[in-house]
């Protein structure tokens, strides 16, 4: 009889060990799932196309410049745009020969005040509505966020420091 008790105890210990391992694995899985959820894991959503985008090139002014960012990527922009109330006349262009799509974000003192949708090659955006009114001589930072077409792999961010002009 002692032998059966010893076999039974061994079986119980083995079952308890397996059960403990399964519970530990389950707890680790739940912990990883919660951490991923708590960190705000979201599926990537491609930016929408800019509704106000126009085909071609903007009206050329004395403040309009074409700035090469890297090979296959040139940004056309008015570096001294005019602001009327909450509208910024930026004239930002994604040249026809570019190998990227991009969107525009405007920051004033590290605060996002305006953003555009995606501009495809051969398109420009004349005006960009802002959340705040800009005055003459206000300084702001333009971020051009570039993406590889169709795949949306990042092609980097170009930062351009600008100052508004008086009308």
NORNOR-V419295 format. One record per residue. N is the residue number from 0. RES is the residue in three letters. BURIAL is 1 if it has 24 or more other ideal C-beta (glycine too) atoms within 12 Angstrom, else 0. Layout:
n=N res=RES burial=BURIAL
n=N res=RES burial=BURIAL
//
This chain:
n=0 res=UNK burial=0
n=1 res=UNK burial=0
n=2 res=UNK burial=0
n=3 res=UNK burial=0
n=4 res=UNK burial=0
n=5 res=UNK burial=0
n=6 res=UNK burial=0
n=7 res=UNK burial=0
n=8 res=UNK burial=0
n=9 res=UNK burial=0
n=10 res=UNK burial=0
n=11 res=UNK burial=0
n=12 res=UNK burial=0
n=13 res=UNK burial=0
n=14 res=UNK burial=0
n=15 res=UNK burial=0
n=16 res=UNK burial=0
n=17 res=UNK burial=0
n=18 res=UNK burial=0
n=19 res=UNK burial=0
n=20 res=UNK burial=0
n=21 res=UNK burial=0
n=22 res=UNK burial=0
n=23 res=UNK burial=0
n=24 res=UNK burial=0
n=25 res=UNK burial=0
n=26 res=UNK burial=0
n=27 res=UNK burial=0
n=28 res=UNK burial=0
n=29 res=UNK burial=0
n=30 res=UNK burial=0
n=31 res=UNK burial=0
n=32 res=UNK burial=0
n=33 res=UNK burial=0
n=34 res=UNK burial=0
n=35 res=UNK burial=0
n=36 res=UNK burial=0
n=37 res=UNK burial=0
n=38 res=UNK burial=0
n=39 res=UNK burial=0
n=40 res=UNK burial=0
n=41 res=UNK burial=0
n=42 res=UNK burial=0
n=43 res=UNK burial=0
n=44 res=UNK burial=0
n=45 res=UNK burial=0
n=46 res=UNK burial=0
n=47 res=UNK burial=0
n=48 res=UNK burial=0
n=49 res=UNK burial=1
n=50 res=UNK burial=0
n=51 res=UNK burial=0
n=52 res=UNK burial=1
n=53 res=UNK burial=0
n=54 res=UNK burial=0
n=55 res=UNK burial=0
n=56 res=UNK burial=1
n=57 res=UNK burial=1
n=58 res=UNK burial=0
n=59 res=UNK burial=0
n=60 res=UNK burial=0
n=61 res=UNK burial=0
n=62 res=UNK burial=0
n=63 res=UNK burial=1
n=64 res=UNK burial=0
n=65 res=UNK burial=1
n=66 res=UNK burial=1
n=67 res=UNK burial=0
n=68 res=UNK burial=1
n=69 res=UNK burial=0
n=70 res=UNK burial=0
n=71 res=UNK burial=0
n=72 res=UNK burial=1
n=73 res=UNK burial=1
n=74 res=UNK burial=1
n=75 res=UNK burial=1
n=76 res=UNK burial=1
n=77 res=UNK burial=1
n=78 res=UNK burial=1
n=79 res=UNK burial=1
n=80 res=UNK burial=1
n=81 res=UNK burial=1
n=82 res=UNK burial=1
n=83 res=UNK burial=0
n=84 res=UNK burial=0
n=85 res=UNK burial=0
n=86 res=UNK burial=1
n=87 res=UNK burial=1
n=88 res=UNK burial=1
n=89 res=UNK burial=1
n=90 res=UNK burial=1
n=91 res=UNK burial=1
n=92 res=UNK burial=1
n=93 res=UNK burial=1
n=94 res=UNK burial=1
n=95 res=UNK burial=0
n=96 res=UNK burial=0
n=97 res=UNK burial=1
n=98 res=UNK burial=1
n=99 res=UNK burial=1
n=100 res=UNK burial=1
n=101 res=UNK burial=1
n=102 res=UNK burial=1
n=103 res=UNK burial=1
n=104 res=UNK burial=1
n=105 res=UNK burial=1
n=106 res=UNK burial=1
n=107 res=UNK burial=1
n=108 res=UNK burial=0
n=109 res=UNK burial=0
n=110 res=UNK burial=0
n=111 res=UNK burial=0
n=112 res=UNK burial=1
n=113 res=UNK burial=1
n=114 res=UNK burial=1
n=115 res=UNK burial=1
n=116 res=UNK burial=1
n=117 res=UNK burial=1
n=118 res=UNK burial=1
n=119 res=UNK burial=1
n=120 res=UNK burial=1
n=121 res=UNK burial=0
n=122 res=UNK burial=1
n=123 res=UNK burial=1
n=124 res=UNK burial=1
n=125 res=UNK burial=1
n=126 res=UNK burial=1
n=127 res=UNK burial=1
n=128 res=UNK burial=1
n=129 res=UNK burial=1
n=130 res=UNK burial=0
n=131 res=UNK burial=0
n=132 res=UNK burial=0
n=133 res=UNK burial=1
n=134 res=UNK burial=0
n=135 res=UNK burial=0
n=136 res=UNK burial=0
n=137 res=UNK burial=1
n=138 res=UNK burial=0
n=139 res=UNK burial=1
n=140 res=UNK burial=1
n=141 res=UNK burial=1
n=142 res=UNK burial=1
n=143 res=UNK burial=1
n=144 res=UNK burial=1
n=145 res=UNK burial=1
n=146 res=UNK burial=1
n=147 res=UNK burial=0
n=148 res=UNK burial=0
n=149 res=UNK burial=0
n=150 res=UNK burial=0
n=151 res=UNK burial=0
n=152 res=UNK burial=0
n=153 res=UNK burial=0
n=154 res=UNK burial=1
n=155 res=UNK burial=0
n=156 res=UNK burial=0
n=157 res=UNK burial=1
n=158 res=UNK burial=0
n=159 res=UNK burial=1
n=160 res=UNK burial=0
n=161 res=UNK burial=1
n=162 res=UNK burial=1
n=163 res=UNK burial=1
n=164 res=UNK burial=1
n=165 res=UNK burial=0
n=166 res=UNK burial=0
//
